[in-house]
Amino acid sequence: MRTRILAATAAVVASGVALARPAAAQTDYYNTDKGRPVTIEDAYPVERYAFELQLAPVRMERESGGAYHWEIAPELAYGILPRTQLEVGFPLAYQDAGEEGRTGGLAGIEIAALHNLNVETRTLPALAVGAEVLLPVGGLAPDRAYTSLKGIATRTFSWARFHVNGQYTLGSDADEGDQVGEASRWMAGVAVDRTFPLRSLLVTANVFAEQPLVEDEELAWTAEAGFRYQTSPQFNIDFGVGRRFAGGEQGWFFTFGAAHAFAVRSLLPIR
C-alpha cells in the first residue's frame, strides 16, 4: 500500500513539472489553501484588498464499497485587514450510492477567517490562527452549526517549505448517519512543498490524521500530493490525488481547482 501511495505521489509531481513553462515573476501559486491542492495549508492569507475567487474546485472520491462522492465548492476570499482574510464557500455535494440511489444538493455554507500573526524570520516560523463555521443550510448540510479553530505554522528553507496544521471542532459529537461534511473532531498534519519560481510552479505532499465527529469511529489517516501552477498573474490551476489508507471509508480521491485573483478599484484606499 505504501508503494502505491509513493508511486501516485511521484506521478503527480512529475506531471506538474512536465506541464510547467517559464513565466514572468508571479507569486499567487506560492500560497496554498485548504484543498488546493492538499488539505494542509500555509500560514499566509490573500493580500489586503485583494479577492481570490475559487472558480471550480472539484473533488471526486471513490470509497472502498464502490460508491462515488463528488463535491464542487466555489469560494470567495477577501483580504479585509492587514494579514487577514475572510472567506465564504458554498459546497455542493453529489453522492452516487449505487443501488441505494443518488442524492445531491447544498452541503452547508462555510464562513472562515484567517489571520497571519507574524512575518517569518530565521528563528521563528510564520504563525496563523483561523476559525470556520459550517452553517446548516441546504439538503445535505449538517443539522446544526459546527465551529472549528485552527493553528498553522510555516517554516521556509532554501530547498523546501514545511507546514504544520492543527484543527479542533467545538460542540457535541454527531450521531451516526448525520451529515457533517468535511468536519472532524480534530485534525493534525504536516506538509512539505517546493517551488519553482521561474516556472510559477509549486509541488507539494502531506499526511494528516483526523478523528471523526461521530463517537467511536476509527482515527483516519490520509496522504495527498499535488501541484499548483500559475498560468497568468491573475489565474492559477491545481491538481491533487490522495488516499485515505487507514480508518473510516478508505479509498482514492482526486481534486482539481482554478482560481482568479483580482481587485475592485472602489475598495482600494485613496492615495
N, C-alpha and C positions, 0 to 999 in steps of 0.2 A: 504493500500500500504506500509506504513512504517513497518507493521508487517511482510510482505513478505520479505522486504529488510533485516530486522533484522534476520529473520529465515534463509535466504540464507547465511548471514554473519556467523552465528553460525555454520551452516553445513560445510562451508569451513574450518573454524578454527578447528572444531572437527575432520574432516578428515585429516588435516595436522598433528595434534597431534597423531592420531592413526597410521599414516604411519611412524612416526619417530622412529629411533632406536639410541641407544647410539653410538657415534663415537668419533674418535680422535679429538684433537684440530684443528679446521678449522675456517676460517673467511670469505670466499667469499660469503657465504649465507647471511652475515650481511649487505652487501652493496646493496641497492635496486636501480634498474634502471627504467627508464620510461617504463611502460607497463610490467614490470617483478617484481612482478605480478600486480601492480596497477600503475596508472598514476603518482601519486605524488612520487618523488624520494628523496633520501637523498643527502647530500652535499659532498659526497666522490667519487672521481674518482677511476679508477683502479690504481694499484701500478705502479711506474715508471718502464719502460722496460717490463712490463707485457702486454700480449694480452688477450682479452676476446672475444671469438667467440660465438655469439649467434646463435646457430645452426638452430633452427626451431621455433622461436616464432610465434605462430598461434593465431589469433583472429577470432572468429565466432560470428556474431551479427544477431539477428532476429529482424527486425524492426516491428513497430506496424501494418503495412499493410500486413505482412506475408512474405516479401521478405527477403532473406538471403544474408549476405555480409561476405566474407572470406578475410583474409589478412595474408600473410606469409611475415615476414620482417627480413631476415637474416642481421646481423650487425657484424662489427668488430671494437673493441675499442683498443687503444694502449696508454699506459702511456708514452707520449713523453717527458714530463718535470716533475720536482717535482710537485706533486699535480695537474697535468694537463693531460687530456686525449683528444685524437682525435678519432672520430668515423665516420664510413661511413655505410650507410644502403641502402638496395635495396628492398623497399616494393613492393610486388606482390599482386594485388587485384583481386578478383573474385566476380562478382555481379550476383545473380540469381533473376531477377525481374518478375518471373512467366511468364505471357502471353507476356510481353514486351521483353522477350528473356534473353540471358546471355551474359555477357562481362567479359573479363579478360585481364590482362597484367601488365606491369611495371607501378607503380604509382608514378614515380619520383625517384630521388636519393637524399638521405639525408646525409649532411655533418655537423657534430656538434663538438663543443669543450666545455669542462667543466673545470673550474679552481677553486680549493678549496682555499679560501683566508686565512684561519687560522685554527689552532687546537682548538677544543672545550675546554673551561675552565669551572670552577664552575660558573662564572658570564656571560660568553659570549658564545652564540651558535656557532657551526660551520657554516660558510657562504661560499657560492659558487656563481659564475656567469657563465653563459653559453650563447652560440649563436648557432643557427642552420639555415641552408639554405636548402630549398627544391627546387631542380632543376627540370625544365620542361623537363624530359627525360622519354619517354615511352607513350604508347597509353592511359593510364588512369592518366597521370600526369597533373598538372595544366598547363595553357597556359603561365605562367610566373613564375619566381622565387619568393619565399617567404622567407624572413629573419625574424627570431624570436630571441628575447633576453629574458633571464630567470634569476631570482634570487632565491636562495634556502637557507633555514636556517634549521639546525638540532639541537635539544636540547635533551640531554640524561639524564634520571633519572634512579634510581635503578630498577624501575619496568616497564619502557617503554621508548621509544623514540618518539619524535614528530617532524614532518617535515612540513614546510610551503613552497609552491612554488607559484611563480607569473611569468607569461609569457606574452609578448606582441609581436604581429606581425606587422612589418613595412609595408608601402606601401598602395596602394589604395584598396578599397573594391572589392570583387569579384562579378561578375554578377550571377544572379540566373541561375542554371544549370551548372555552371563551376565546373570542378574537382579541389578540393582543398585538398584532402586527409584528414589528421587529423588537418590541420591548422585552427586556430581560431584567431579572432582579439585579444582577451585576455583570459587568463585562470588564476584562482586563486583557491587554495585548501589547505587542511590540511590533514595529515595522522598521524596515530599512529601505532606503531608496538611493538611487544615484542619478544625477542629472548630467545631460549632455548639452550645455548651453548653446553651442554653435548650431545644434540641430533642434533646439527648443523641445527637447525630449526628456521625460523622466520615466524610469523603470523602477518598480517597487514590489515588495513582497512583505507579507505579515502573517502572524499566527496569533490567535486570541482564544480565550476561554470565556464562556458565558453561562450563567446559571439561569434557567428558565423561571418565569414568574409563577408558573404552576408548581405548587408544592410537590415534593418527592420526585420530580422529573430529574433525569440524569444531567450532570455537567456536560456541556457540549464544547468540542474543540474544532476550530476551523482554520484552514490555511488558504491564503489567497496570493495572487500575483497579477500584475498588470502594467500597463504603460499609459502615460498621458502625453499628448503631442499637440503643440500649438501650431495651427495652420496659418494664422494671421495674428496681428496684435490684439484683436478682439475675440478670436474664436479658437476653441480647442476641443479635441475629442479624446476619449479614453476607452480602453477595453480591459476587462479583467476576467479571470477564471478562478474558481475556488472550489474547495471540497470540505464539507463537514465530515470529519473522519472519526469522530468519537462522540457518543451521546446523541440524544434527540433523533430527528429524522435525517439520517446520513444520506449524502448524495452530492452530485456536482451541480454547480450553478455558473452562469455566465452573466457579465454585465457589459453594457455599452452606454456611453453618455456623450453629450455635446453641450458646451456652454458658451454663452455670448456675454462678454463684458462691455459695459457702456456707462455713460454718464448722462444726466439730464441737466442741461445748461441752467435752467431756472433754479436748481437746487445747489449750484456751485456758489461759493462765497464771492461777494463783490470785492474786487481788488482796485 
